[in-house]
Amino acid sequence: MASDPFSHPNSSSSSFILVGVPSLEAFPTCLGILFCSSYIIALVGNGLVLLVIGLDNSLREPVHCFLGMLAVIDVVMVTSIVPKMLSVFWLNSKEIGYVACFVQMFLVHSTTAEESGVLLAMAIDRYIAICHPLRYQAILTRQTIAQIGLAIVVRALLFMVPLAGMMTNLPYCRSRVVPHSYCEHMAVAKLACVDPRPNRLYSVAGSSLIVGMDVAFIAVSYGMILKTVLGKRSCRKALRTCGCHICTMLLYYVPGIVSIYAQQFSSGIPVHAQVLLADVYLILPAMLNPVVYSIRTKQICQAVLKMLFSRKVHAWLHSQCFFQVYA
């Protein structure tokens, strides 16, 4: 029987092998259907949000720009992992090239940092809209929004470029089998011939700094919103206005924080649970974000209905609509 080059050290192969979901290799069809359905929902939902924002001239508020950024990031995030996952599950095409693996790793981890930055920007947007409504347009100009978007991308690059350099400089002379469904950086780092702890420490420190800083600023912004609206007649409307943002934050940060620390400190957690959790962390927010915003944002709801249905049907649906205004 021929020797497997991916199971022995000092292999000259320039590829890695993705296992998929360890311990669940017997269910590739079911897993593929699950992730394919989620991918289609994410593409259609985010594509629809981008389409209505691009076509409807009434959707030019700063918050709609941030929603567009979020949709683009979600599409890039799921597209960087799901097609390869489906080829692993359905086509048994488990090999991924060395360069392709690190490109996938870079896209996954940079987009997660960017999504956290967009959520922070949206929290600041809600703070200005509710606490300083008369200055909203003056503060969040198109130039300011472009600068915020650039800052979000630059911050993600400042985090990922050193990590990518550390990963590509590691000597990989052990097994090339990655016990994961995509090139998750710690799963790949564990295949190196040297101690991967510096990579782990940098990853944990960087992720904790980004998430901790963003969550802290988001909490401060919502604290100031509560301080402004409590006891006023507009309190309920202001809180409803922030509802979809809170839902999006919970969808992103809760599984994200659990996944990050489960990957780093995984002593008592089964490998398949870690992999599924990491997959859910990337795919679930991308799938549900457009659903949440379509339901909670009246302007986007109306724009989608107007585009999908005739004027008569749209008028009937609008009359039945229970959605709240997202100022």
N, C-alpha and C positions, 0 to 999 in steps of 0.2 A: 504493500500500500504506500502511495506517495506521501512524502512528509509534507505537512501543512506549514507553509512559511510564516503564517500568522500566529503560530503557537510556540515559536522558538525565538530565543534571543538572536541579536545580530542579523536579523533578516534584512536583506537589501530591498525589500519591497517598499514602494512609496505610497502605500494605501493602508487604510484601516478597514476593519470589518465591524459593521453595526449589528448588534444582536437583535435589536428591537426592544421588546419588553421581556427581560429575563424571567424564566419560569412560566411564561405565557406564550411560548413559541408555538404551542399546539393550537392556538386560536388566532391565526393570522387573518382569516376572513372577517371574523367578528371585529377585531381591532381595526382592520382596514375600513370597514363600513362605518364604525364609530368616528374615526378621525376624518374620513372622507366627507361624511355628512357635516361634521363641525367645520371643515375647511370650506365647503360650499356655502354654508350659512354665513361664515365670516366674510368670504369674498363678495357674496351678493349683498349682504347688509352694509358693509363698509363701502362697496362700490356704489350702492344706492345713495348713501349719505354724501359721498363725494360728488355724485352726479347732480343731485338736487342743489347742493351748495354752489356748484359751478354754473348751473343753468338758471337758477332763481336769483334775480337781482335783489330781492328783498332779504336774502340771507347773506348780508355783508357785514354783520356786526362782528366785533372782535371774538365773541364766544363761538361764532360759526367758523372763524378761521382756526381756532384751537380745536374744534371738532374735526375739521378737515385734516389738521396735523395728526390727530389721534387716529383717524381712519387710515391715513397713509402708513403710519407706523405699524398699525395692526396688520395691514395687508402684507407689508414687508416681513413682519415677524413670522406669520403663519406660513407664508410662501417659502421662507428660508428652511423650514423643517418638514412640513407635511408632505410635499411631493416625494421627498426621499424616503420618508417613513412609509408611504404607500408602496413604493417600489420594494422596500424591504418586506412588507407584509404580503403583498400580492404577487410580486414578480421574483421574490427571493434574491433580489439584487442588493446584496448586503455590503458590497465593497464601495468605499468612497475614497476618492483620491486625497493625497496628503494636502494639496492646496485647497481643494474643495472643502475638506473638513475644517480647515482653519478659517476659510471665508465664511462658512456656515456659523462657526463659533463666534466670529467677529460680529456678524449680522444679528445673531440671537442676543448677545449680551449688550451690544450697543443700542439696539431697539428697546430693550427693557429699561435701560437707563434713560433713554429719550422719552419713553412713555411716562415714567415717573416725573420727568421735567414738565411735560405737558399737563399732567394732573396738577402740579404746583401752579403753573401758569393759569389754569382754569380756576383754581381757588382764589388767586389774586384778582382775576377778572370778576368773580362774584363779589369779592370784598369791595372793589371799586364801584361796581354797579349798584350795590345796596347801600354802602356807606357814603359814597361820593357820587350820586347819580348825575348831578349837574356837570361834573367834570369828567364823566366816563369817556366820552368821545375825544375830549381834549387830551386825556392821559394816554389812552390806548389808541394811538394813531396807527396807520398802516406801517409807518417806519418803525415805531416801537414794537409792533407785533413781529415784524421781520427780524428785528434785533433780538427779541426774545427767542424766536425760532432758531436763529443762528447760535445763540448762547446755549440752547438745549443740545444742539448737535455737537458743538465744540466741547461741552462738558463730557458728553458720552465718549467722544474721541480721546479726550485726555485720560479717561479711565481705561478705555479698551486698548489703545495703542501700546502702552507699557505691558499690559497683560498679554496681548498678542505677541509682542516681542519675547517675553519670557517663555511663552508656550512654544514658539517656533524654534527657540534656541535650545530646548531640552533635547537630549539624546534619547531616541526611542529604540531601545534594543530588546525590549521584552515582548510579550505577546501583543499583537496588533488588534486584538479583539476588544472592542469598546462595548462594555455591558450597558448599553443605552440605546435609545431610539434616534438620537442625533448626537453631534459632537459636543457634548457638554464638557466644559473645560476641565473639571476635576476628574471626570471619568477618563479623559484622555491623558491628563497629567499623571495619573496613577500608573500608566504604562511606561513612564520614563525610567531610565536606568539610575537616575539620581533622586534624592529626596524631594518630593513635590511640595513640602511644607511652605517654602517661600511663596509659591503660587497660591496656595490655600490662604495664607495669611493676607496676601495682597488682595485677593478676591473678597474675603470676608470683610476686611477693613474698608475696601472701596465700596462694596455693596452696602455695608452698614452706614457708611458716611453719607452716601447718596440718599438712601431710603430714610435714614434718621433725620437728615437735614430737611428733606422735602416734607416728611410727615410733620416735623416740628413747625415748619412755616405754614403748612396747611392748617394745623391745629390752631396756630395763632390767628390766622385769617378768619377762621370760623368762630373763634372766641370773640374777635372784634365784631363780627357780624351779629352774634348773639347779644353782645353788649349794646349794640346800636338799636336792634329791633325789639328787644324784650320790653314788654309793657306797652308797645305801640300797636295800633290797629293793623299795621302792615306786617305784623310778626308772622302770621300763618302763611301769608303769600311769600314772604322772603324765605321761610324755611322750605316751602314747597319748591321754590325756585332752585334751591341748593340740593334738592332730593336726588336728582339723577347723578349729580357729581359725587355725592356721598356713596351711592350705589356703585358707581364705577370705581371709586377708591377701594371699597371693600372687595370688589371682584379682583382687583389687581394686587393690593398689598397683603391681604390675608393669606391667599395661597402662595404668594411670592415669598413672603417672609418665612413661612413654614417650609417651603421648598428649598430655599437657600440654606437654611440651617440644617435641614434634613440631609442635604447633600454633603455638607461639611462635617457634621457630627452624626454619623450614620450608624453608630454601633448597634442599636437595638431595632432598627427599621429594616424590613426586608427590602432587597434590591428592587424587586418589581414595584413595590409601593413607592420607593423614591423616584423611579423612572416615570410612573404614571402621574405622580404629583407634579414632577417637572413639566410633563406634557400638558397637564391641565392648567398649570400656571401660565403657559404661553398661549394656549388655544382658547380657554374659556373666556377671558376678557375680550379677546378679539372677536369672538362669536357673539357675546352678549352686549358689548358696548353699543353697537348700532341699534339693537332692540330696545335697550334702556333709553337711549336718546330719542328714538322715534316715538316711544310711548310718552315720555315725559316732556318733550319739546314740541310745543304746539305748532311753531312755525315749520319745523321739519316734517311733522306729521301731516300738516296740510299740503306741503309741497310734494311729499311722496304720493298722497292720495290724488292730488291734481295731475301728477305725471302718469300714474298707473290707471286711473279711471276717467270716465267721461265726466263732463261737468255735472250732469244730472246725478250720477251715482255719487260723485264727490260731495255734492250738496246734501244728499241724504246721509252719507256717512258723517259729514261734518255736524249735521243736526243731532246725530247720535253720539258724537264724540264726548267722552268724559275727561279728556286730557286737560291738564292744567296749563296755564300760561307760564312759559319759561322766559322771564323778562331778560 
